[in-house]
């Protein structure tokens, strides 16, 4: 994608999620995810590779997700699209138009 984003390319509905701790009734907490906002996005695969960790092979798939600028999006959030979870590793502006954010993400598993 060039630095110019066309509104028609922003066609996927995604959930921006934050981690939330909930009291478990026994004095402790359980941690989960809650949707803070649903927005339209463009999702583009960037790279895929296999890495070996602790004797196991794991696929690492990265994506670039473009959304309209949101002041509340930070790198410890995640994106949920259908049954896929994308961990946000970086948040940056697409260009100097102050309209678009690019979320550099790695596809993960729901937890």
Biopython code that builds the backbone (N, CA, C, O; Angstrom):
import numpy as np
from Bio.PDB.StructureBuilder import StructureBuilder

atoms = [
    (1, "UNK", "N", (0.840, -1.168, 0.000)),
    (1, "UNK", "CA", (0.000, 0.000, 0.000)),
    (1, "UNK", "C", (0.887, 1.233, 0.000)),
    (1, "UNK", "O", (1.886, 1.287, 0.717)),
    (2, "UNK", "N", (0.529, 2.201, -0.787)),
    (2, "UNK", "CA", (1.277, 3.446, -0.814)),
    (2, "UNK", "C", (0.898, 4.281, 0.401)),
    (2, "UNK", "O", (0.108, 3.844, 1.238)),
    (3, "UNK", "N", (1.452, 5.467, 0.496)),
    (3, "UNK", "CA", (1.114, 6.352, 1.602)),
    (3, "UNK", "C", (-0.302, 6.894, 1.491)),
    (3, "UNK", "O", (-0.805, 7.504, 2.435)),
    (4, "UNK", "N", (-0.939, 6.685, 0.372)),
    (4, "UNK", "CA", (-2.324, 7.121, 0.189)),
    (4, "UNK", "C", (-3.241, 5.927, 0.457)),
    (4, "UNK", "O", (-3.142, 4.902, -0.218)),
    (5, "UNK", "N", (-4.109, 6.054, 1.417)),
    (5, "UNK", "CA", (-5.057, 4.996, 1.729)),
    (5, "UNK", "C", (-6.419, 5.396, 1.200)),
    (5, "UNK", "O", (-6.900, 6.502, 1.448)),
    (6, "UNK", "N", (-7.027, 4.489, 0.474)),
    (6, "UNK", "CA", (-8.372, 4.726, -0.047)),
    (6, "UNK", "C", (-9.381, 4.168, 0.944)),
    (6, "UNK", "O", (-9.202, 3.073, 1.478)),
    (7, "UNK", "N", (-10.423, 4.915, 1.180)),
    (7, "UNK", "CA", (-11.425, 4.520, 2.166)),
    (7, "UNK", "C", (-12.047, 3.172, 1.825)),
    (7, "UNK", "O", (-12.437, 2.438, 2.733)),
    (8, "UNK", "N", (-12.154, 2.822, 0.536)),
    (8, "UNK", "CA", (-12.715, 1.538, 0.139)),
    (8, "UNK", "C", (-11.863, 0.349, 0.541)),
    (8, "UNK", "O", (-12.359, -0.776, 0.595)),
    (9, "UNK", "N", (-10.580, 0.581, 0.826)),
    (9, "UNK", "CA", (-9.688, -0.494, 1.261)),
    (9, "UNK", "C", (-9.880, -0.822, 2.747)),
    (9, "UNK", "O", (-9.465, -1.884, 3.210)),
    (10, "UNK", "N", (-10.495, 0.075, 3.473)),
    (10, "UNK", "CA", (-10.707, -0.093, 4.909)),
    (10, "UNK", "C", (-12.063, -0.783, 5.087)),
    (10, "UNK", "O", (-13.058, -0.133, 5.409)),
    (11, "UNK", "N", (-12.097, -2.106, 4.875)),
    (11, "UNK", "CA", (-13.382, -2.799, 4.785)),
    (11, "UNK", "C", (-13.602, -3.901, 5.819)),
    (11, "UNK", "O", (-14.681, -4.493, 5.849)),
    (12, "UNK", "N", (-12.638, -4.188, 6.648)),
    (12, "UNK", "CA", (-12.798, -5.233, 7.663)),
    (12, "UNK", "C", (-13.196, -4.598, 8.995)),
    (12, "UNK", "O", (-12.629, -3.579, 9.391)),
    (13, "UNK", "N", (-14.166, -5.194, 9.684)),
    (13, "UNK", "CA", (-14.547, -4.733, 11.023)),
    (13, "UNK", "C", (-13.736, -5.516, 12.039)),
    (13, "UNK", "O", (-13.809, -6.744, 12.085)),
    (14, "UNK", "N", (-12.961, -4.806, 12.857)),
    (14, "UNK", "CA", (-12.101, -5.440, 13.850)),
    (14, "UNK", "C", (-12.402, -4.868, 15.225)),
    (14, "UNK", "O", (-12.904, -3.752, 15.352)),
    (15, "UNK", "N", (-12.089, -5.645, 16.245)),
    (15, "UNK", "CA", (-12.227, -5.195, 17.625)),
    (15, "UNK", "C", (-10.850, -4.845, 18.181)),
    (15, "UNK", "O", (-9.917, -5.642, 18.087)),
    (16, "UNK", "N", (-10.728, -3.656, 18.757)),
    (16, "UNK", "CA", (-9.526, -3.279, 19.494)),
    (16, "UNK", "C", (-9.768, -3.698, 20.933)),
    (16, "UNK", "O", (-10.756, -3.294, 21.546)),
    (17, "UNK", "N", (-8.862, -4.512, 21.473)),
    (17, "UNK", "CA", (-9.075, -5.077, 22.798)),
    (17, "UNK", "C", (-7.959, -4.697, 23.763)),
    (17, "UNK", "O", (-6.802, -4.536, 23.377)),
    (18, "UNK", "N", (-8.349, -4.558, 25.044)),
    (18, "UNK", "CA", (-7.398, -4.295, 26.117)),
    (18, "UNK", "C", (-7.524, -5.404, 27.158)),
    (18, "UNK", "O", (-8.577, -6.023, 27.311)),
    (19, "UNK", "N", (-6.434, -5.633, 27.859)),
    (19, "UNK", "CA", (-6.452, -6.641, 28.924)),
    (19, "UNK", "C", (-7.202, -6.060, 30.115)),
    (19, "UNK", "O", (-7.014, -4.899, 30.481)),
    (20, "UNK", "N", (-8.053, -6.886, 30.712)),
    (20, "UNK", "CA", (-8.844, -6.455, 31.867)),
    (20, "UNK", "C", (-8.746, -7.505, 32.963)),
    (20, "UNK", "O", (-8.874, -8.702, 32.707)),
    (21, "UNK", "N", (-8.519, -7.042, 34.184)),
    (21, "UNK", "CA", (-8.497, -7.934, 35.340)),
    (21, "UNK", "C", (-9.858, -7.871, 36.018)),
    (21, "UNK", "O", (-10.415, -6.792, 36.218)),
    (22, "UNK", "N", (-10.392, -9.050, 36.374)),
    (22, "UNK", "CA", (-11.691, -9.147, 37.017)),
    (22, "UNK", "C", (-11.523, -9.883, 38.340)),
    (22, "UNK", "O", (-10.840, -10.905, 38.407)),
    (23, "UNK", "N", (-12.144, -9.365, 39.383)),
    (23, "UNK", "CA", (-12.085, -10.026, 40.690)),
    (23, "UNK", "C", (-12.700, -11.416, 40.587)),
    (23, "UNK", "O", (-13.765, -11.590, 39.994)),
    (24, "UNK", "N", (-12.017, -12.412, 41.173)),
    (24, "UNK", "CA", (-12.512, -13.793, 41.076)),
    (24, "UNK", "C", (-13.359, -14.205, 42.269)),
    (24, "UNK", "O", (-13.825, -15.343, 42.323)),
    (25, "UNK", "N", (-13.574, -13.297, 43.240)),
    (25, "UNK", "CA", (-14.403, -13.611, 44.402)),
    (25, "UNK", "C", (-13.641, -14.266, 45.527)),
    (25, "UNK", "O", (-14.194, -14.452, 46.611)),
    (26, "UNK", "N", (-12.389, -14.621, 45.306)),
    (26, "UNK", "CA", (-11.568, -15.262, 46.334)),
    (26, "UNK", "C", (-10.395, -14.378, 46.734)),
    (26, "UNK", "O", (-9.424, -14.849, 47.326)),
    (27, "UNK", "N", (-10.493, -13.103, 46.410)),
    (27, "UNK", "CA", (-9.411, -12.183, 46.745)),
    (27, "UNK", "C", (-8.370, -12.044, 45.648)),
    (27, "UNK", "O", (-7.423, -11.270, 45.785)),
    (28, "UNK", "N", (-8.535, -12.776, 44.577)),
    (28, "UNK", "CA", (-7.592, -12.706, 43.458)),
    (28, "UNK", "C", (-8.258, -12.126, 42.224)),
    (28, "UNK", "O", (-9.378, -11.618, 42.270)),
    (29, "UNK", "N", (-7.543, -12.218, 41.138)),
    (29, "UNK", "CA", (-8.049, -11.682, 39.883)),
    (29, "UNK", "C", (-7.837, -12.681, 38.754)),
    (29, "UNK", "O", (-6.888, -13.465, 38.766)),
    (30, "UNK", "N", (-8.730, -12.639, 37.790)),
    (30, "UNK", "CA", (-8.519, -13.365, 36.541)),
    (30, "UNK", "C", (-8.318, -12.328, 35.447)),
    (30, "UNK", "O", (-8.942, -11.267, 35.448)),
    (31, "UNK", "N", (-7.448, -12.653, 34.530)),
    (31, "UNK", "CA", (-7.120, -11.716, 33.467)),
    (31, "UNK", "C", (-7.757, -12.173, 32.168)),
    (31, "UNK", "O", (-7.724, -13.359, 31.840)),
    (32, "UNK", "N", (-8.328, -11.253, 31.439)),
    (32, "UNK", "CA", (-8.953, -11.556, 30.157)),
    (32, "UNK", "C", (-8.887, -10.341, 29.261)),
    (32, "UNK", "O", (-8.212, -9.360, 29.571)),
    (33, "UNK", "N", (-9.595, -10.414, 28.144)),
    (33, "UNK", "CA", (-9.600, -9.324, 27.171)),
    (33, "UNK", "C", (-11.000, -8.760, 27.029)),
    (33, "UNK", "O", (-11.987, -9.495, 27.062)),
    (34, "UNK", "N", (-11.074, -7.450, 26.869)),
    (34, "UNK", "CA", (-12.345, -6.788, 26.651)),
    (34, "UNK", "C", (-12.247, -5.863, 25.443)),
    (34, "UNK", "O", (-11.219, -5.220, 25.233)),
    (35, "UNK", "N", (-13.304, -5.795, 24.659)),
    (35, "UNK", "CA", (-13.310, -4.943, 23.477)),
    (35, "UNK", "C", (-13.549, -3.502, 23.904)),
    (35, "UNK", "O", (-14.548, -3.190, 24.551)),
    (36, "UNK", "N", (-12.615, -2.627, 23.532)),
    (36, "UNK", "CA", (-12.763, -1.214, 23.865)),
    (36, "UNK", "C", (-13.403, -0.438, 22.727)),
    (36, "UNK", "O", (-14.053, 0.582, 22.957)),
    (37, "UNK", "N", (-13.223, -0.919, 21.487)),
    (37, "UNK", "CA", (-13.783, -0.211, 20.346)),
    (37, "UNK", "C", (-13.791, -1.141, 19.139)),
    (37, "UNK", "O", (-12.891, -1.965, 18.979)),
    (38, "UNK", "N", (-14.808, -1.008, 18.290)),
    (38, "UNK", "CA", (-14.868, -1.719, 17.019)),
    (38, "UNK", "C", (-14.677, -0.691, 15.915)),
    (38, "UNK", "O", (-15.375, 0.322, 15.875)),
    (39, "UNK", "N", (-13.727, -0.955, 15.017)),
    (39, "UNK", "CA", (-13.387, -0.001, 13.961)),
    (39, "UNK", "C", (-13.239, -0.734, 12.634)),
    (39, "UNK", "O", (-13.162, -1.962, 12.593)),
    (40, "UNK", "N", (-13.203, 0.030, 11.562)),
    (40, "UNK", "CA", (-12.928, -0.521, 10.234)),
    (40, "UNK", "C", (-11.428, -0.511, 10.003)),
    (40, "UNK", "O", (-10.723, 0.379, 10.478)),
    (41, "UNK", "N", (-10.936, -1.520, 9.259)),
    (41, "UNK", "CA", (-9.491, -1.659, 9.081)),
    (41, "UNK", "C", (-9.152, -2.301, 7.740)),
    (41, "UNK", "O", (-9.985, -2.950, 7.108)),
    (42, "UNK", "N", (-7.919, -2.099, 7.335)),
    (42, "UNK", "CA", (-7.338, -2.822, 6.211)),
    (42, "UNK", "C", (-6.276, -3.738, 6.802)),
    (42, "UNK", "O", (-5.412, -3.288, 7.555)),
    (43, "UNK", "N", (-6.337, -5.023, 6.462)),
    (43, "UNK", "CA", (-5.395, -6.003, 7.002)),
    (43, "UNK", "C", (-4.557, -6.536, 5.861)),
    (43, "UNK", "O", (-5.086, -7.066, 4.883)),
    (44, "UNK", "N", (-3.235, -6.394, 5.987)),
    (44, "UNK", "CA", (-2.310, -6.861, 4.959)),
    (44, "UNK", "C", (-1.249, -7.767, 5.577)),
    (44, "UNK", "O", (-0.588, -7.366, 6.535)),
    (45, "UNK", "N", (-1.072, -8.971, 5.053)),
    (45, "UNK", "CA", (0.036, -9.802, 5.522)),
    (45, "UNK", "C", (1.359, -9.183, 5.093)),
    (45, "UNK", "O", (1.468, -8.628, 4.000)),
    (46, "UNK", "N", (2.362, -9.281, 5.956)),
    (46, "UNK", "CA", (3.675, -8.710, 5.661)),
    (46, "UNK", "C", (4.710, -9.805, 5.460)),
    (46, "UNK", "O", (5.417, -9.820, 4.452)),
    (47, "UNK", "N", (4.801, -10.725, 6.423)),
    (47, "UNK", "CA", (5.805, -11.781, 6.312)),
    (47, "UNK", "C", (5.360, -13.019, 7.073)),
    (47, "UNK", "O", (4.490, -12.961, 7.942)),
    (48, "UNK", "N", (5.972, -14.128, 6.727)),
    (48, "UNK", "CA", (5.740, -15.387, 7.427)),
    (48, "UNK", "C", (7.059, -16.137, 7.482)),
    (48, "UNK", "O", (7.790, -16.201, 6.494)),
    (49, "UNK", "N", (7.356, -16.699, 8.633)),
    (49, "UNK", "CA", (8.568, -17.501, 8.771)),
    (49, "UNK", "C", (8.384, -18.476, 9.922)),
    (49, "UNK", "O", (7.512, -18.314, 10.776)),
    (50, "UNK", "N", (9.217, -19.472, 9.916)),
    (50, "UNK", "CA", (9.183, -20.444, 10.993)),
    (50, "UNK", "C", (10.397, -20.240, 11.875)),
    (50, "UNK", "O", (11.509, -20.038, 11.388)),
    (51, "UNK", "N", (10.171, -20.295, 13.180)),
    (51, "UNK", "CA", (11.262, -20.183, 14.135)),
    (51, "UNK", "C", (11.232, -21.398, 15.051)),
    (51, "UNK", "O", (10.174, -21.965, 15.321)),
    (52, "UNK", "N", (12.401, -21.783, 15.518)),
    (52, "UNK", "CA", (12.484, -22.921, 16.420)),
    (52, "UNK", "C", (12.728, -22.385, 17.817)),
    (52, "UNK", "O", (13.637, -21.587, 18.043)),
    (53, "UNK", "N", (11.904, -22.835, 18.750)),
    (53, "UNK", "CA", (12.012, -22.403, 20.136)),
    (53, "UNK", "C", (11.735, -23.596, 21.029)),
    (53, "UNK", "O", (10.681, -24.225, 20.928)),
    (54, "UNK", "N", (12.662, -23.902, 21.887)),
    (54, "UNK", "CA", (12.537, -25.020, 22.827)),
    (54, "UNK", "C", (12.225, -26.330, 22.111)),
    (54, "UNK", "O", (11.416, -27.130, 22.583)),
    (55, "UNK", "N", (12.868, -26.537, 20.978)),
    (55, "UNK", "CA", (12.703, -27.776, 20.240)),
    (55, "UNK", "C", (11.436, -27.877, 19.422)),
    (55, "UNK", "O", (11.167, -28.920, 18.827)),
    (56, "UNK", "N", (10.651, -26.814, 19.381)),
    (56, "UNK", "CA", (9.410, -26.815, 18.609)),
    (56, "UNK", "C", (9.478, -25.744, 17.528)),
    (56, "UNK", "O", (10.084, -24.689, 17.714)),
    (57, "UNK", "N", (8.846, -26.036, 16.399)),
    (57, "UNK", "CA", (8.784, -25.074, 15.300)),
    (57, "UNK", "C", (7.485, -24.290, 15.412)),
    (57, "UNK", "O", (6.404, -24.862, 15.551)),
    (58, "UNK", "N", (7.614, -22.979, 15.349)),
    (58, "UNK", "CA", (6.441, -22.102, 15.450)),
    (58, "UNK", "C", (6.424, -21.173, 14.250)),
    (58, "UNK", "O", (7.453, -20.615, 13.870)),
    (59, "UNK", "N", (5.254, -21.011, 13.658)),
    (59, "UNK", "CA", (5.105, -20.076, 12.549)),
    (59, "UNK", "C", (4.903, -18.678, 13.113)),
    (59, "UNK", "O", (4.128, -18.479, 14.049)),
    (60, "UNK", "N", (5.611, -17.710, 12.533)),
    (60, "UNK", "CA", (5.427, -16.303, 12.897)),
    (60, "UNK", "C", (4.910, -15.577, 11.669)),
    (60, "UNK", "O", (5.603, -15.483, 10.656)),
    (61, "UNK", "N", (3.699, -15.067, 11.760)),
    (61, "UNK", "CA", (3.075, -14.363, 10.647)),
    (61, "UNK", "C", (2.817, -12.928, 11.103)),
    (61, "UNK", "O", (2.157, -12.700, 12.117)),
    (62, "UNK", "N", (3.343, -11.965, 10.347)),
    (62, "UNK", "CA", (3.144, -10.566, 10.705)),
    (62, "UNK", "C", (2.185, -9.903, 9.726)),
    (62, "UNK", "O", (2.068, -10.302, 8.568)),
    (63, "UNK", "N", (1.506, -8.883, 10.226)),
    (63, "UNK", "CA", (0.518, -8.145, 9.433)),
    (63, "UNK", "C", (0.654, -6.657, 9.696)),
    (63, "UNK", "O", (1.157, -6.224, 10.733)),
    (64, "UNK", "N", (0.192, -5.898, 8.727)),
    (64, "UNK", "CA", (0.075, -4.451, 8.871)),
    (64, "UNK", "C", (-1.416, -4.156, 8.831)),
    (64, "UNK", "O", (-2.090, -4.468, 7.849)),
    (65, "UNK", "N", (-1.930, -3.556, 9.896)),
    (65, "UNK", "CA", (-3.349, -3.233, 9.992)),
    (65, "UNK", "C", (-3.483, -1.715, 10.023)),
    (65, "UNK", "O", (-2.931, -1.051, 10.901)),
    (66, "UNK", "N", (-4.218, -1.173, 9.059)),
    (66, "UNK", "CA", (-4.404, 0.271, 8.951)),
    (66, "UNK", "C", (-5.803, 0.640, 9.411)),
    (66, "UNK", "O", (-6.792, 0.059, 8.963)),
    (67, "UNK", "N", (-5.876, 1.624, 10.320)),
    (67, "UNK", "CA", (-7.158, 2.113, 10.831)),
    (67, "UNK", "C", (-7.135, 3.643, 10.828)),
    (67, "UNK", "O", (-6.078, 4.262, 10.701)),
    (68, "UNK", "N", (-8.321, 4.237, 10.971)),
    (68, "UNK", "CA", (-8.364, 5.682, 11.180)),
    (68, "UNK", "C", (-7.703, 5.987, 12.518)),
    (68, "UNK", "O", (-7.763, 5.180, 13.445)),
    (69, "UNK", "N", (-7.079, 7.141, 12.613)),
    (69, "UNK", "CA", (-6.340, 7.488, 13.822)),
    (69, "UNK", "C", (-7.238, 7.466, 15.048)),
    (69, "UNK", "O", (-8.324, 8.045, 15.053)),
    (70, "UNK", "N", (-6.768, 6.791, 16.077)),
    (70, "UNK", "CA", (-7.433, 6.683, 17.371)),
    (70, "UNK", "C", (-6.408, 7.068, 18.429)),
    (70, "UNK", "O", (-5.311, 6.511, 18.453)),
    (71, "UNK", "N", (-6.740, 7.990, 19.283)),
    (71, "UNK", "CA", (-5.790, 8.433, 20.302)),
    (71, "UNK", "C", (-5.502, 7.348, 21.334)),
    (71, "UNK", "O", (-4.445, 7.360, 21.964)),
    (72, "UNK", "N", (-6.423, 6.420, 21.511)),
    (72, "UNK", "CA", (-6.301, 5.447, 22.604)),
    (72, "UNK", "C", (-5.610, 4.134, 22.218)),
    (72, "UNK", "O", (-5.545, 3.228, 23.049)),
    (73, "UNK", "N", (-5.102, 3.998, 21.012)),
    (73, "UNK", "CA", (-4.484, 2.738, 20.594)),
    (73, "UNK", "C", (-3.015, 2.725, 21.018)),
    (73, "UNK", "O", (-2.253, 3.632, 20.682)),
    (74, "UNK", "N", (-2.628, 1.681, 21.763)),
    (74, "UNK", "CA", (-1.251, 1.528, 22.240)),
    (74, "UNK", "C", (-0.786, 0.101, 21.993)),
    (74, "UNK", "O", (-1.587, -0.785, 21.691)),
    (75, "UNK", "N", (0.510, -0.107, 22.125)),
    (75, "UNK", "CA", (1.092, -1.381, 21.721)),
    (75, "UNK", "C", (0.772, -2.559, 22.629)),
    (75, "UNK", "O", (1.011, -3.697, 22.224)),
    (76, "UNK", "N", (0.249, -2.358, 23.824)),
    (76, "UNK", "CA", (-0.098, -3.520, 24.661)),
    (76, "UNK", "C", (-1.533, -3.995, 24.427)),
    (76, "UNK", "O", (-2.049, -4.814, 25.187)),
    (77, "UNK", "N", (-2.165, -3.490, 23.393)),
    (77, "UNK", "CA", (-3.507, -3.934, 23.021)),
    (77, "UNK", "C", (-3.408, -5.054, 21.988)),
    (77, "UNK", "O", (-2.311, -5.460, 21.603)),
    (78, "UNK", "N", (-4.555, -5.545, 21.547)),
    (78, "UNK", "CA", (-4.579, -6.524, 20.474)),
    (78, "UNK", "C", (-5.785, -6.258, 19.578)),
    (78, "UNK", "O", (-6.704, -5.526, 19.945)),
    (79, "UNK", "N", (-5.757, -6.868, 18.396)),
    (79, "UNK", "CA", (-6.833, -6.740, 17.419)),
    (79, "UNK", "C", (-7.457, -8.109, 17.235)),
    (79, "UNK", "O", (-6.748, -9.103, 17.078)),
    (80, "UNK", "N", (-8.773, -8.165, 17.253)),
    (80, "UNK", "CA", (-9.497, -9.410, 17.015)),
    (80, "UNK", "C", (-10.271, -9.244, 15.714)),
    (80, "UNK", "O", (-11.069, -8.318, 15.570)),
    (81, "UNK", "N", (-10.031, -10.151, 14.764)),
    (81, "UNK", "CA", (-10.747, -10.153, 13.496)),
    (81, "UNK", "C", (-11.219, -11.570, 13.227)),
    (81, "UNK", "O", (-10.411, -12.474, 13.013)),
    (82, "UNK", "N", (-12.533, -11.760, 13.238)),
    (82, "UNK", "CA", (-13.148, -13.081, 13.104)),
    (82, "UNK", "C", (-12.540, -14.000, 14.146)),
    (82, "UNK", "O", (-12.692, -13.729, 15.337)),
    (83, "UNK", "N", (-11.858, -15.073, 13.765)),
    (83, "UNK", "CA", (-11.270, -15.977, 14.753)),
    (83, "UNK", "C", (-9.769, -15.776, 14.896)),
    (83, "UNK", "O", (-9.087, -16.622, 15.475)),
    (84, "UNK", "N", (-9.245, -14.670, 14.378)),
    (84, "UNK", "CA", (-7.804, -14.395, 14.435)),
    (84, "UNK", "C", (-7.505, -13.278, 15.436)),
    (84, "UNK", "O", (-8.240, -12.297, 15.549)),
    (85, "UNK", "N", (-6.398, -13.468, 16.158)),
    (85, "UNK", "CA", (-5.937, -12.489, 17.128)),
    (85, "UNK", "C", (-4.600, -11.946, 16.637)),
    (85, "UNK", "O", (-3.720, -12.705, 16.228)),
    (86, "UNK", "N", (-4.460, -10.627, 16.683)),
    (86, "UNK", "CA", (-3.223, -9.977, 16.261)),
    (86, "UNK", "C", (-2.677, -9.167, 17.435)),
    (86, "UNK", "O", (-3.317, -8.227, 17.907)),
    (87, "UNK", "N", (-1.491, -9.542, 17.897)),
    (87, "UNK", "CA", (-0.842, -8.807, 18.979)),
    (87, "UNK", "C", (-0.190, -7.566, 18.377)),
    (87, "UNK", "O", (0.566, -7.665, 17.410)),
    (88, "UNK", "N", (-0.481, -6.403, 18.946)),
    (88, "UNK", "CA", (0.093, -5.156, 18.441)),
    (88, "UNK", "C", (1.491, -4.976, 19.025)),
    (88, "UNK", "O", (1.665, -4.927, 20.242)),
    (89, "UNK", "N", (2.492, -4.878, 18.135)),
    (89, "UNK", "CA", (3.872, -4.654, 18.567)),
    (89, "UNK", "C", (4.317, -3.213, 18.370)),
    (89, "UNK", "O", (5.275, -2.766, 19.001)),
    (90, "UNK", "N", (3.632, -2.490, 17.504)),
    (90, "UNK", "CA", (3.989, -1.101, 17.257)),
    (90, "UNK", "C", (2.824, -0.331, 16.667)),
    (90, "UNK", "O", (1.999, -0.888, 15.944)),
    (91, "UNK", "N", (2.764, 0.952, 16.982)),
    (91, "UNK", "CA", (1.721, 1.839, 16.470)),
    (91, "UNK", "C", (2.429, 3.046, 15.861)),
    (91, "UNK", "O", (3.245, 3.697, 16.514)),
    (92, "UNK", "N", (2.106, 3.336, 14.599)),
    (92, "UNK", "CA", (2.748, 4.479, 13.929)),
    (92, "UNK", "C", (1.772, 5.142, 12.979)),
    (92, "UNK", "O", (0.807, 4.532, 12.519)),
    (93, "UNK", "N", (2.049, 6.424, 12.692)),
    (93, "UNK", "CA", (1.234, 7.136, 11.716)),
    (93, "UNK", "C", (1.662, 6.718, 10.323)),
    (93, "UNK", "O", (2.849, 6.521, 10.065)),
    (94, "UNK", "N", (0.693, 6.581, 9.422)),
    (94, "UNK", "CA", (0.984, 6.166, 8.052)),
    (94, "UNK", "C", (1.735, 7.255, 7.306)),
    (94, "UNK", "O", (2.714, 6.983, 6.611)),
    (95, "UNK", "N", (1.277, 8.473, 7.454)),
    (95, "UNK", "CA", (1.911, 9.605, 6.787)),
    (95, "UNK", "C", (1.673, 10.835, 7.658)),
    (95, "UNK", "O", (1.288, 10.703, 8.820)),
    (96, "UNK", "N", (1.889, 11.988, 7.129)),
    (96, "UNK", "CA", (1.717, 13.201, 7.920)),
    (96, "UNK", "C", (0.331, 13.817, 7.776)),
    (96, "UNK", "O", (0.131, 14.981, 8.125)),
    (97, "UNK", "N", (-0.627, 13.048, 7.265)),
    (97, "UNK", "CA", (-1.981, 13.561, 7.098)),
    (97, "UNK", "C", (-2.768, 13.567, 8.411)),
    (97, "UNK", "O", (-3.835, 14.174, 8.492)),
    (98, "UNK", "N", (-2.236, 12.887, 9.446)),
    (98, "UNK", "CA", (-2.881, 12.817, 10.753)),
    (98, "UNK", "C", (-4.230, 12.101, 10.688)),
    (98, "UNK", "O", (-5.112, 12.355, 11.508)),
    (99, "UNK", "N", (-4.388, 11.196, 9.699)),
    (99, "UNK", "CA", (-5.665, 10.486, 9.514)),
    (99, "UNK", "C", (-5.576, 8.995, 9.787)),
    (99, "UNK", "O", (-6.557, 8.399, 10.232)),
    (100, "UNK", "N", (-4.424, 8.372, 9.532)),
    (100, "UNK", "CA", (-4.323, 6.912, 9.568)),
    (100, "UNK", "C", (-3.254, 6.450, 10.547)),
    (100, "UNK", "O", (-2.217, 7.093, 10.709)),
    (101, "UNK", "N", (-3.525, 5.324, 11.197)),
    (101, "UNK", "CA", (-2.540, 4.633, 12.020)),
    (101, "UNK", "C", (-2.249, 3.284, 11.409)),
    (101, "UNK", "O", (-3.142, 2.631, 10.868)),
    (102, "UNK", "N", (-1.007, 2.867, 11.492)),
    (102, "UNK", "CA", (-0.619, 1.524, 11.090)),
    (102, "UNK", "C", (-0.235, 0.770, 12.358)),
    (102, "UNK", "O", (0.582, 1.230, 13.156)),
    (103, "UNK", "N", (-0.848, -0.402, 12.521)),
    (103, "UNK", "CA", (-0.550, -1.268, 13.658)),
    (103, "UNK", "C", (0.302, -2.408, 13.125)),
    (103, "UNK", "O", (-0.153, -3.190, 12.290)),
    (104, "UNK", "N", (1.536, -2.506, 13.606)),
    (104, "UNK", "CA", (2.418, -3.604, 13.225)),
    (104, "UNK", "C", (2.120, -4.745, 14.188)),
    (104, "UNK", "O", (2.334, -4.629, 15.395)),
    (105, "UNK", "N", (1.621, -5.857, 13.632)),
    (105, "UNK", "CA", (1.081, -6.939, 14.458)),
    (105, "UNK", "C", (1.683, -8.290, 14.109)),
    (105, "UNK", "O", (2.218, -8.499, 13.020)),
    (106, "UNK", "N", (1.579, -9.195, 15.067)),
    (106, "UNK", "CA", (1.928, -10.600, 14.846)),
    (106, "UNK", "C", (0.690, -11.426, 15.148)),
    (106, "UNK", "O", (0.041, -11.246, 16.179)),
    (107, "UNK", "N", (0.375, -12.329, 14.241)),
    (107, "UNK", "CA", (-0.793, -13.189, 14.443)),
    (107, "UNK", "C", (-0.511, -14.168, 15.560)),
    (107, "UNK", "O", (0.528, -14.828, 15.579)),
    (108, "UNK", "N", (-1.434, -14.256, 16.479)),
    (108, "UNK", "CA", (-1.262, -15.146, 17.618)),
    (108, "UNK", "C", (-2.461, -16.038, 17.795)),
    (108, "UNK", "O", (-3.199, -16.314, 16.850)),
    (109, "UNK", "N", (-2.643, -16.485, 19.015)),
    (109, "UNK", "CA", (-3.793, -17.331, 19.336)),
    (109, "UNK", "C", (-4.615, -16.656, 20.417)),
    (109, "UNK", "O", (-4.077, -15.936, 21.258)),
    (110, "UNK", "N", (-5.906, -16.888, 20.393)),
    (110, "UNK", "CA", (-6.790, -16.304, 21.397)),
    (110, "UNK", "C", (-6.488, -16.891, 22.754)),
    (110, "UNK", "O", (-6.268, -18.094, 22.892)),
    (111, "UNK", "N", (-6.478, -16.016, 23.771)),
    (111, "UNK", "CA", (-6.266, -16.488, 25.143)),
    (111, "UNK", "C", (-7.189, -15.785, 26.100)),
    (111, "UNK", "O", (-7.154, -16.053, 27.301)),
]
sb = StructureBuilder()
sb.init_structure("model")
sb.init_model(0)
sb.init_chain("A")
sb.init_seg("    ")
for serial, (resi, resn, name, xyz) in enumerate(atoms, 1):
    if name == "N":
        sb.init_residue(resn, " ", resi, " ")
    sb.init_atom(name, np.array(xyz, "f"), 0.0, 1.0, " ", f" {name:<3s}", serial, name[0])
structure = sb.get_structure()
